[in-house]
Amino acid sequence: MITAIVLITADVHTIPETAQAIADVDGVREVYSCAGDVDLIATIAVRDHEQIADVVTGTINRIEGVRHTATHIAFKTYSSADIEDGFSIGE
């Protein structure tokens, strides 16, 4: 499974509706409304790179209220359990 993180600038007046429309797209796991340089962050999980293009450029970029996206591909996932295991000395 390939994970992508999509940073989204949205029309400020339609953020809740835009976020819900993005959340309803196949392949989108979660959408976060956030403060900072971007309005929304979406996580995507798909089987191959072509599907990322379909989800982002074919669907998300066409949703009313989306002004700009920047897509980042994840190489590896780390969790707190992974980090703790890395520092464990055979306990």
C-alpha positions as CSV (number, residue, x, y, z in Angstrom):
1,M,0.0,0.0,0.0
2,I,1.3,3.5,-0.9
3,T,0.6,6.3,1.4
4,A,0.5,9.9,0.3
5,I,0.0,13.1,2.3
6,V,-1.8,15.9,0.5
7,L,-1.6,19.5,1.7
8,I,-4.6,21.4,0.5
9,T,-5.3,25.1,0.3
10,A,-9.0,25.7,0.2
11,D,-11.5,28.5,-0.2
12,V,-11.8,29.7,3.4
13,H,-15.6,30.0,3.2
14,T,-16.1,26.3,2.2
15,I,-13.6,24.5,4.3
16,P,-16.0,22.1,6.1
17,E,-17.9,21.2,2.8
18,T,-14.6,20.8,0.9
19,A,-13.1,18.6,3.6
20,Q,-16.2,16.4,3.6
21,A,-16.1,16.1,-0.2
22,I,-12.5,15.1,-0.1
23,A,-13.2,12.6,2.7
24,D,-15.8,10.9,0.5
25,V,-13.2,10.2,-2.2
26,D,-12.2,6.5,-2.6
27,G,-8.6,6.1,-1.4
28,V,-8.8,9.0,1.1
29,R,-8.3,7.7,4.6
30,E,-8.6,10.9,6.6
31,V,-8.9,14.7,6.2
32,Y,-7.7,17.1,8.9
33,S,-8.7,20.7,9.2
34,C,-5.7,22.5,10.5
35,A,-4.0,25.9,11.3
36,G,-0.9,27.0,9.5
37,D,0.2,27.3,5.9
38,V,-2.5,24.9,4.6
39,D,-6.2,24.5,5.4
40,L,-6.6,20.8,5.0
41,I,-4.3,17.7,5.1
42,A,-5.6,14.5,3.6
43,T,-4.0,11.0,3.9
44,I,-4.4,8.7,1.0
45,A,-3.8,4.9,0.8
46,V,-3.7,3.3,-2.6
47,R,-2.1,0.3,-4.3
48,D,0.0,2.1,-6.9
49,H,1.3,5.5,-8.0
50,E,-1.2,5.8,-10.8
51,Q,-4.0,5.7,-8.3
52,I,-2.4,8.6,-6.5
53,A,-2.6,10.6,-9.7
54,D,-6.2,9.5,-10.2
55,V,-7.2,10.5,-6.6
56,V,-5.3,13.8,-6.4
57,T,-5.3,15.2,-9.9
58,G,-8.3,13.4,-11.2
59,T,-10.6,14.0,-8.2
60,I,-9.4,16.1,-5.3
61,N,-8.1,19.0,-7.5
62,R,-11.5,19.1,-9.2
63,I,-13.5,19.5,-6.0
64,E,-15.1,22.9,-5.6
65,G,-13.3,24.8,-3.0
66,V,-9.9,23.3,-3.6
67,R,-7.4,26.0,-4.7
68,H,-4.0,24.2,-4.5
69,T,-2.6,20.9,-3.5
70,A,0.9,19.6,-2.8
71,T,1.4,15.8,-2.6
72,H,4.1,14.0,-0.6
73,I,4.7,10.3,-0.9
74,A,5.5,8.4,2.3
75,F,8.5,6.0,2.2
76,K,8.2,4.4,5.6
77,T,5.8,4.5,8.5
78,Y,7.0,4.9,12.1
79,S,5.0,4.5,15.2
80,S,5.8,5.0,18.9
81,A,5.9,1.2,19.2
82,D,8.5,1.0,16.4
83,I,10.7,3.6,18.2
84,E,10.4,1.9,21.6
85,D,11.4,-1.4,20.0
86,G,14.4,0.2,18.4
87,F,15.8,1.3,21.8
88,S,14.9,-1.9,23.6
89,I,17.8,-4.1,24.7
90,G,16.2,-7.5,24.6
91,E,13.6,-6.8,27.3
